[in-house]
Amino acid sequence: MGLVMAASLVTDASSQVAAAMLVLVPSLWLQATCRPYSLPKANAVESLSLMALVVTATVSLVYLRAQGGAEAVAQLEAQPQQPWVDVAVTAVLIATNALVLSLAACAV
């Protein structure tokens, strides 16, 4: 719920990612500290999924800033200069999240 609120209340892309980080990092800390599930595997899967979200948000924010912010990204969409970078970053993020999904499926 916090992620949806962060995304809907803030309109700038980099601010949305930063707001998501303000929700995800404390969630990860609370998960690691409190371990709310009785099964250790469930706690591990939850922690792993939160870590994947933190990594995804961090990479997205760094990539957005490296491109010059939301305005520069909008201008680059008209004339992509290095499409292989977009493909590489997207592939890494998809692979990271697919790995977490497969580990979660194996743990259950």
C-alpha positions as CSV (number, residue, x, y, z in Angstrom):
1,M,0.0,0.0,0.0
2,G,2.9,2.4,0.8
3,L,4.4,1.9,-2.6
4,V,1.1,2.7,-4.4
5,M,0.7,5.9,-2.3
6,A,4.3,6.9,-3.0
7,A,3.8,6.4,-6.7
8,S,0.4,8.2,-6.9
9,L,1.2,11.2,-4.7
10,V,4.5,12.1,-6.4
11,T,4.5,12.9,-10.1
12,D,8.3,13.2,-10.9
13,A,9.9,9.8,-11.9
14,S,13.0,10.2,-9.8
15,S,10.9,11.4,-6.8
16,Q,8.7,8.4,-7.2
17,V,11.6,6.0,-7.0
18,A,13.1,7.9,-4.0
19,A,9.7,7.7,-2.3
20,A,9.5,4.0,-3.0
21,M,13.0,3.6,-1.4
22,L,11.6,5.4,1.7
23,V,9.0,2.6,2.0
24,L,11.2,-0.3,0.9
25,V,14.3,0.2,3.0
26,P,12.4,0.4,6.4
27,S,10.3,-2.6,5.2
28,L,13.4,-4.6,4.6
29,W,14.9,-3.6,8.0
30,L,11.6,-4.5,9.8
31,Q,11.4,-7.9,8.0
32,A,15.0,-8.7,8.9
33,T,14.6,-7.6,12.5
34,C,11.1,-8.9,13.3
35,R,10.9,-12.1,11.1
36,P,7.1,-12.1,11.2
37,Y,6.6,-15.6,9.6
38,S,6.9,-18.8,11.6
39,L,8.6,-20.6,8.6
40,P,12.3,-19.5,8.1
41,K,11.9,-20.1,4.3
42,A,9.0,-17.6,4.2
43,N,11.1,-15.0,6.0
44,A,14.0,-15.6,3.6
45,V,11.7,-15.3,0.5
46,E,10.2,-12.1,1.8
47,S,13.6,-10.6,2.6
48,L,14.9,-11.7,-0.8
49,S,11.9,-10.1,-2.6
50,L,12.3,-6.9,-0.7
51,M,16.0,-6.8,-1.6
52,A,15.2,-7.3,-5.2
53,L,12.8,-4.4,-5.1
54,V,15.4,-2.2,-3.4
55,V,18.0,-3.2,-6.1
56,T,15.5,-2.6,-8.9
57,A,14.6,0.9,-7.5
58,T,18.2,1.8,-6.9
59,V,19.3,0.8,-10.5
60,S,16.3,2.6,-11.9
61,L,17.1,5.8,-10.0
62,V,20.8,5.7,-10.9
63,Y,19.9,5.0,-14.5
64,L,17.4,7.8,-14.6
65,R,19.9,10.2,-13.1
66,A,22.7,9.1,-15.5
67,Q,20.4,9.9,-18.4
68,G,19.9,13.4,-17.1
69,G,16.6,13.1,-15.3
70,A,13.0,12.6,-16.5
71,E,13.1,15.5,-18.9
72,A,16.3,14.2,-20.6
73,V,14.8,10.7,-20.8
74,A,11.7,12.1,-22.5
75,Q,13.9,13.9,-25.1
76,L,16.0,10.7,-25.6
77,E,12.9,8.7,-26.3
78,A,12.5,10.6,-29.5
79,Q,16.1,9.9,-30.5
80,P,17.6,6.9,-28.6
81,Q,21.4,7.2,-28.8
82,Q,22.5,4.0,-27.1
83,P,19.6,1.5,-27.3
84,W,21.9,-1.3,-26.1
85,V,22.2,0.3,-22.7
86,D,18.5,0.4,-22.3
87,V,18.3,-3.3,-23.3
88,A,21.2,-4.3,-21.0
89,V,19.7,-2.5,-17.9
90,T,16.3,-3.9,-18.6
91,A,17.7,-7.4,-19.0
92,V,19.6,-7.2,-15.7
93,L,16.5,-6.0,-13.9
94,I,14.3,-8.7,-15.4
95,A,16.9,-11.4,-14.7
96,T,17.2,-10.2,-11.0
97,N,13.4,-10.3,-10.5
98,A,13.1,-13.7,-12.3
99,L,15.8,-15.2,-10.1
100,V,13.9,-14.0,-7.0
101,L,10.6,-15.4,-8.4
102,S,12.2,-18.8,-9.1
103,L,13.9,-19.0,-5.7
104,A,10.5,-18.1,-4.1
105,A,8.9,-20.9,-6.1
106,C,11.5,-23.4,-5.0
107,A,11.3,-22.4,-1.4
108,V,7.6,-23.0,-1.0
